[in-house]
Amino acid sequence: MRKLTYFIACSIDGFIGDPSGDATSMYRFVNEEFLSFLKAEYPETVSAEGREALGFHDTRSQRFDTVIQGRSSYQLALDTGVTSPYALLREIVASRTLKESPDANVEVISEDLVGRVRELKAEQTDLGIWLCGGSQLAGELIDEVDELVIKTYPLVYGSGMPMFGSDFRAIEFTLDAVRTFDNGVLVRTYSRKR
């Protein structure tokens, strides 16, 4: 069984974006040191367009071969004219409003998301599944999340879009690793206690 990993950026107080979901205030922390980390360990989490611009478009995936994201996250790419933002991965968009995929590489799911995730987890492959966002989608899939990789930026939002848009439940994870960067960013990795 392969893992579903919620690989996400957030503020110190656990928000993945401001109240409208905008996370652009976090971008300034993606400096050379942090980008080197992403290139080496999570290159597939940088958009195809970003990989091309940064000169590592041909770097092989290290962790994931599939990405799942919500409609709002996907819309950010569509608004710039990009229909397959993570083209080297199999892309799945969970949406109740997007009825047809604008790209052959993108599968749109509107029903039985948990069932589809369980099918993906049962596939025989060495690479995992990246849950890209957003908040509501993460809340719907919380029971399927096996690993958290949280990129915490040194910002406090006070309010905004939470990591998990779901009802209160205490779900335990084990801290596996913490990596610190000179600019104040922390990357914490947790595994699900089952």
C-alpha angles and dihedrals in degrees: 000000000000125000134258106216123194100211104183144155119230145164122256088264094053105261122137093198144352118281090286092047096254112148100172091117087071095057094082090069093063094096130155095280093049093043090052088055092051092047092051101040109019107020093147091063091068111085119256089247091051092047090052093049092047094047102244101098092128096053111122122241113267103189114005141043097175133048127197121195139163126249095259092054091046091047090065088066094041090054089061093046095258114132098177109035095172097037096166090059131064101258125212123184120195108212139149092192105043103078101176131035115243090207135046090226093056122079115199117210122192101163138041095011092167091053091051092049090051090052090051092048090053093056117112106244136117094229126079139225121263118215100205100180173209128200100247092045091050089050091053092048100040092114090055097048110111099173139024122206105184120189101201115198120202095252133109115210100181090210137010142102110344123223090246121031096202144106119282116284130147108231118178126226130177120233108238103171145355123201121189129201130203092245092061098262118139125198111200123187121201132179124211117256105226 
